[in-house]
Amino acid sequence: MTKKKRQGFWEKVAHANITRAMAFQNADELFVLTDVEAAQLSKIQKHTFVRAGLAGTLGVVLLYVPFHLFGESLFPLQDFVVPFLNREISVRPYFLAYSGVLVLLEIWYLTYVNIKAVSEISRVCGHPNPADKYYQENLEALIAVGIEKQDKKLESLGINPFNNLSKFWLAVFYVLTKMKAALSNVLFTFLVKKLLGRYALRQFVDFAGIPIYAFWNIWASKRVMHETRVRAMAPPLILRCVEALYAQQQHNAEFKAHIYDMLQLISESKRSYHYNHFLLSVVLLNRFDVPIQEKPDFAADFMSKIVHLSDQTRAGFNTLFVFGIMIDGKISYREKKFLRRLYRQGVIRHPEEKILKWSDEYFNGKGIDQFL
């Protein structure tokens, strides 16, 4: 018997907020937004943007106002010798410690803001519903969004979105992503100094970072709210899509034999871990009674094999692949190029424009009845 993982502080806060909802919608209502619900979601978004932007602004103001008012008396320069360089450097240890405390406070506040946004959005959408078979998975997915924890459940199914990619460049990309606000501020400060030259006041340069940090906070909150919406609206659509595929392909051994290959191709095309892809995969594998494997035996060069599959299997793959591309609520430029390539090769039957239209309708809560 495996020991249940203990919840952290923020996970407990997110759990308490998200499970507070008392009213739930049935599957047919969940992925379709009414005008009232759309207006409520817009209001939540505006309030969250203001709070996130204010946190970035106050972070810079509270850091530099005391520094410029009190200077050396509050944050004196101290000399330290770097052992391995055998060189003396001057730093402001109290200023560094103070900035570290402010960063932690800002992170805590933004986490709370994101959790409140997730709980409010899920409440408007009536999700997750305790009557749902996958309620616990859906609840954990929303908690993960609120605390900005990457969901890697796809790995438990043996599916890897980053297959054949260099680990070194993945690590570099991860570091750059985490430091994007600081790097943007360094670049912006450099440009300000270059434009104003010796006329640039130290105070102006320090406070010039306000719009940068406010922007990245708002951007991060927008991403959290986007994720919440797509995770709230996807589960009933996934169940409906899988049932439609099962009705068409339940007696097709060829389709069943290549389900893992199809899911891996969808994952590689997205190049990201996403809960909706995990839920689609686990529901599909369970419905077709395909054993879940930690290390599946994928077909070599599956892309080239698709055109040689039967018409029935290719039709099922077309539905599954297009649905998988849309289900995370965004289609990148690289994915659009991939869609055009598959369409030219006859692998999928729908042009890029139609898929983008369905994707927008899905995210805006209009449903995708035409596709299904």
ChimeraX attribute file (.defattr): number of C-alpha atoms within 10 A of each C-alpha:
attribute: neighborCount
match mode: 1-to-1
recipient: residues
	/A:1	3
	/A:2	4
	/A:3	5
	/A:4	6
	/A:5	6
	/A:6	8
	/A:7	10
	/A:8	8
	/A:9	9
	/A:10	17
	/A:11	17
	/A:12	12
	/A:13	17
	/A:14	25
	/A:15	20
	/A:16	13
	/A:17	19
	/A:18	24
	/A:19	16
	/A:20	11
	/A:21	17
	/A:22	8
	/A:23	11
	/A:24	18
	/A:25	15
	/A:26	13
	/A:27	19
	/A:28	11
	/A:29	16
	/A:30	23
	/A:31	26
	/A:32	20
	/A:33	20
	/A:34	13
	/A:35	10
	/A:36	10
	/A:37	15
	/A:38	16
	/A:39	12
	/A:40	14
	/A:41	20
	/A:42	13
	/A:43	12
	/A:44	18
	/A:45	19
	/A:46	13
	/A:47	12
	/A:48	21
	/A:49	21
	/A:50	13
	/A:51	19
	/A:52	27
	/A:53	23
	/A:54	16
	/A:55	23
	/A:56	23
	/A:57	20
	/A:58	16
	/A:59	19
	/A:60	21
	/A:61	16
	/A:62	13
	/A:63	20
	/A:64	18
	/A:65	14
	/A:66	13
	/A:67	16
	/A:68	14
	/A:69	10
	/A:70	12
	/A:71	14
	/A:72	11
	/A:73	9
	/A:74	14
	/A:75	18
	/A:76	14
	/A:77	16
	/A:78	11
	/A:79	11
	/A:80	11
	/A:81	11
	/A:82	10
	/A:83	8
	/A:84	6
	/A:85	7
	/A:86	8
	/A:87	9
	/A:88	11
	/A:89	11
	/A:90	11
	/A:91	14
	/A:92	14
	/A:93	14
	/A:94	14
	/A:95	19
	/A:96	13
	/A:97	11
	/A:98	13
	/A:99	17
	/A:100	13
	/A:101	13
	/A:102	17
	/A:103	16
	/A:104	11
	/A:105	14
	/A:106	18
	/A:107	14
	/A:108	14
	/A:109	15
	/A:110	24
	/A:111	19
	/A:112	17
	/A:113	20
	/A:114	26
	/A:115	29
	/A:116	19
	/A:117	25
	/A:118	28
	/A:119	24
	/A:120	22
	/A:121	24
	/A:122	26
	/A:123	21
	/A:124	22
	/A:125	26
	/A:126	21
	/A:127	30
	/A:128	28
	/A:129	21
	/A:130	13
	/A:131	9
	/A:132	15
	/A:133	9
	/A:134	14
	/A:135	15
	/A:136	12
	/A:137	16
	/A:138	23
	/A:139	21
	/A:140	18
	/A:141	24
	/A:142	28
	/A:143	25
	/A:144	21
	/A:145	23
	/A:146	30
	/A:147	21
	/A:148	16
	/A:149	11
	/A:150	13
	/A:151	17
	/A:152	16
	/A:153	18
	/A:154	22
	/A:155	15
	/A:156	14
	/A:157	19
	/A:158	16
	/A:159	28
	/A:160	19
	/A:161	21
	/A:162	17
	/A:163	13
	/A:164	8
	/A:165	11
	/A:166	9
	/A:167	11
	/A:168	9
	/A:169	10
	/A:170	12
	/A:171	11
	/A:172	10
	/A:173	12
	/A:174	12
	/A:175	11
	/A:176	13
	/A:177	11
	/A:178	10
	/A:179	11
	/A:180	14
	/A:181	17
	/A:182	15
	/A:183	14
	/A:184	15
	/A:185	18
	/A:186	14
	/A:187	10
	/A:188	16
	/A:189	18
	/A:190	12
	/A:191	13
	/A:192	15
	/A:193	16
	/A:194	11
	/A:195	11
	/A:196	11
	/A:197	10
	/A:198	9
	/A:199	8
	/A:200	13
	/A:201	11
	/A:202	12
	/A:203	12
	/A:204	12
	/A:205	16
	/A:206	17
	/A:207	16
	/A:208	16
	/A:209	22
	/A:210	19
	/A:211	15
	/A:212	19
	/A:213	25
	/A:214	23
	/A:215	18
	/A:216	18
	/A:217	25
	/A:218	23
	/A:219	15
	/A:220	16
	/A:221	27
	/A:222	19
	/A:223	14
	/A:224	21
	/A:225	25
	/A:226	19
	/A:227	22
	/A:228	25
	/A:229	24
	/A:230	22
	/A:231	25
	/A:232	25
	/A:233	29
	/A:234	26
	/A:235	25
	/A:236	17
	/A:237	22
	/A:238	21
	/A:239	17
	/A:240	15
	/A:241	19
	/A:242	21
	/A:243	17
	/A:244	15
	/A:245	21
	/A:246	17
	/A:247	10
	/A:248	14
	/A:249	18
	/A:250	14
	/A:251	11
	/A:252	14
	/A:253	10
	/A:254	14
	/A:255	23
	/A:256	20
	/A:257	13
	/A:258	18
	/A:259	20
	/A:260	24
	/A:261	21
	/A:262	25
	/A:263	24
	/A:264	23
	/A:265	21
	/A:266	20
	/A:267	25
	/A:268	18
	/A:269	20
	/A:270	22
	/A:271	16
	/A:272	17
	/A:273	21
	/A:274	21
	/A:275	27
	/A:276	26
	/A:277	25
	/A:278	22
	/A:279	22
	/A:280	22
	/A:281	25
	/A:282	17
	/A:283	18
	/A:284	24
	/A:285	19
	/A:286	11
	/A:287	15
	/A:288	19
	/A:289	10
	/A:290	14
	/A:291	10
	/A:292	15
	/A:293	13
	/A:294	11
	/A:295	11
	/A:296	14
	/A:297	10
	/A:298	16
	/A:299	13
	/A:300	9
	/A:301	9
	/A:302	14
	/A:303	13
	/A:304	10
	/A:305	11
	/A:306	19
	/A:307	15
	/A:308	10
	/A:309	14
	/A:310	12
	/A:311	11
	/A:312	14
	/A:313	20
	/A:314	20
	/A:315	19
	/A:316	20
	/A:317	22
	/A:318	19
	/A:319	19
	/A:320	20
	/A:321	20
	/A:322	20
	/A:323	23
	/A:324	23
	/A:325	23
	/A:326	22
	/A:327	24
	/A:328	24
	/A:329	21
	/A:330	17
	/A:331	17
	/A:332	11
	/A:333	9
	/A:334	11
	/A:335	16
	/A:336	18
	/A:337	12
	/A:338	14
	/A:339	24
	/A:340	16
	/A:341	14
	/A:342	18
	/A:343	15
	/A:344	12
	/A:345	13
	/A:346	14
	/A:347	21
	/A:348	23
	/A:349	15
	/A:350	17
	/A:351	14
	/A:352	19
	/A:353	12
	/A:354	10
	/A:355	19
	/A:356	16
	/A:357	12
	/A:358	20
	/A:359	22
	/A:360	17
	/A:361	16
	/A:362	24
	/A:363	23
	/A:364	17
	/A:365	21
	/A:366	14
	/A:367	22
	/A:368	18
	/A:369	10
	/A:370	6
	/A:371	13
	/A:372	12
